[in-house]
Amino acid sequence: MSGLQQPLSTREEVRSTLEAILAREEFGPRRSWLAERWRELLDWIGDWLSELFGITDPATERSIVIALLSLMAAVILTATVLRIVRWAREREERPAARTVRSSEDRRAESVAALRREARAASARGDRVAALRLLFRALVLGLSERGAPRREVAPMLAALVPRLDAQSFGHEPAGPADVDRLDALCDRLLARRHA
């Protein structure tokens, strides 16, 4: 029996042996890295408060630290909520100032921009580009939901063979061609938006 431990006789010996065993690392509570950092932060703030105010009771120190952190969290939360409320109110007030453009308005702006580009191309002598831009303006101005309206589709289709021939150099594109397509745009688009 030399390898066996001697039986413990008193309660105090049992208690101290049990506490020594339970104090080992393998029986201690495992804490995550974050929990350890949190505990270190609380201890650091507690030590700072102890030095600053002379607090000696650890329970009071811990209560003050938790109260201060809770107050700080409440202030941050309140500031965030107030900012969100202010943003929502500003957003509600803005629709009156901000005008919502309809698809018809955007289409009219695009047609006008294409026609301006066509005039600029014609002025610099690039009549093929001017014809293409005017044709795009005409198609866009006479379309609904991305496709030419049924009543104008045959008229637009009749323009395509000559425009293709001019685009690929089979026929000359002169100033009269540009003027004729520009006048057609004026007539058809003015009727559309009248």
Secondary structure, DSSP 8 states (H G I E B T S, - for coil): --SS-----SHHHHHHHHHHHHTSGGGS----HHHHHHHHHHHHHHHHHHHHH----HHHHHHHHHHHHHHHHHHHHHHHHHHHHHHHHHHHHHHHHS----HHHHHHHHHHHHHHHHHHHHHTT-HHHHHHHHHHHHHHHTEETTEE-TTTHHHHHHHHHHHHHHHTTSS---HHHHHHHHHHHHHHHHHHT-
